[in-house]
Amino acid sequence: MTDAPADTPADARLPEDPRVRAWAPVAQAVALLLGPYAEVVLHDAVADRVLAVWNPMTARGPGDQSLLGELDGIDPAAPDVYGPYQKLLPDGRRLSSVSAVLRDADGRASAVLCVNLDRGPLEQAAALLAGFAAPTAPRPEPLFERDWTERMNEVIGGHVRAHGRPLERFTREDRLAVLRELDRSGVLALRRAAPAVATALRISRSTVYALIAELKSAPTPTPAPESE
């Protein structure tokens, strides 16, 4: 085996094993794509030893025990890819891991390729985004009690979120329901409301006026009498 050049990273100093030569491009591609956040390990399924490691997260290296257990105990009908499942490092980092059993031409388990993704940066990013997204204090109502556009946006945006339909897919019934709620809240009685509602709903003013007229001409439903 020829020595790797002095400037070659330690995790690239791979044994001259045909399985390493066969799978190194795949392992290196995964390691490059996921950067420093993923460790890729190729295990010898026969000798239960580590063959190679890319982006190592622990001190183990080629030749160390894999401690994978007996692969013969795996149901032959089971899939060859397992995960993602959770693992924990001694420093407290949580990993999402995937393991793939690699078979030779005769179908025997020859090697196991494991990818361990450090979830820490993803969890930190999620917590940061959640912190920005979540309100931290109640809205000061005195500042907004006269801002009817806030009420208009709440009604329209609430209908979008409640029904899971974007504005572009609003039906006539959706628009009538929104206008009915805006009428109840007094927004439609304001002088500049109709053009603003048209802009918010992304429809023409004439369509808004026609829908308002239809809404006004519809008979008010009579409440059912209470049973004694």
Long-range contacts (C-beta under 8 A, 24 or more apart in sequence): 10-56, 10-61, 11-52, 11-53, 11-54, 11-55, 11-56, 11-61, 12-54, 13-62, 14-51, 14-52, 14-62, 15-51, 15-52, 15-62, 15-63, 17-44, 17-51, 19-44, 19-51, 19-102, 19-110, 19-111, 20-51, 20-52, 23-102, 23-111, 23-113, 24-52, 26-113, 27-52, 27-54, 27-113, 28-54, 30-54, 30-115, 31-55, 34-115, 34-117, 37-117, 37-118, 37-121, 38-115, 38-116, 38-117, 38-118, 39-115, 39-116, 39-118, 40-113, 40-114, 40-115, 40-116, 41-113, 41-114, 41-116, 42-111, 42-112, 42-113, 42-114, 43-68, 43-111, 43-112, 43-113, 43-114, 44-111, 45-71, 45-101, 45-102, 45-109, 45-110, 45-111, 45-112, 46-109, 46-110, 51-111, 57-89, 57-93, 57-95, 57-116, 57-118, 58-89, 66-112, 68-112, 71-101, 71-109, 71-112, 74-101, 74-109, 84-117, 87-116, 93-118, 93-119, 93-120, 94-118, 94-119, 94-120, 94-123, 95-119, 148-186, 148-187, 148-190, 148-193, 149-196, 151-182, 151-185, 151-187, 152-182, 152-187, 152-193, 152-196, 152-197, 152-200, 153-200, 155-181, 155-182, 155-185, 155-187, 156-197, 156-200, 156-201, 167-201, 167-202, 168-202, 170-201, 172-211, 175-201, 175-203, 175-211, 176-211, 176-214, 176-215, 179-208, 179-211, 179-212, 179-215, 180-215, 183-212, 183-215, 188-212
